[in-house]
Amino acid sequence: MTVKVLSANRLSDGVSVWLAADGHWASSIRGALLARHPEAVAALEAAGQQASRFDEVVDINLIEVEERGNELFPVRLRERIRLSGPTITPVVRLHSVAG
């Protein structure tokens, strides 16, 4: 059975986050608040809109996940990639200062 969770990016650092059952944005999908029926989906959408108004998160999306035992697996590849973190290693360049 597929259910929906609310995904976003934290505004302060861009990290992927999920709305947890306690109402906070968590950096792990474990413990995400699950929407199993239309009323719950509407409540998640409202929570996302409120968080956006308060500049907590950006790029808010309701995503479908499958429950497999105690784990949640995003249905779409994009969301599975976001769950795993960046696909590239950031390059840090040091600039020398000529004296």
C-alpha angles and dihedrals in degrees: 000000000000121000132177133247131182117250129185144146121260108245095219097060110359095246116154111252138179129212106253127213089254091060096253127115110252128196089222127066089219109106093019115159107258125217112205100166138032095264091055091048089053090050091052091050090051091049090051093050091050092049089050092052090053092048094241097127143005135204093039114192137173105224132190117239133181121225112227108178106303094339132091119218121190113234096216122068092228091061093045088054091049089050091055095050131237118351093213135051112242114246115227114201121196116208118208118224114226111224 
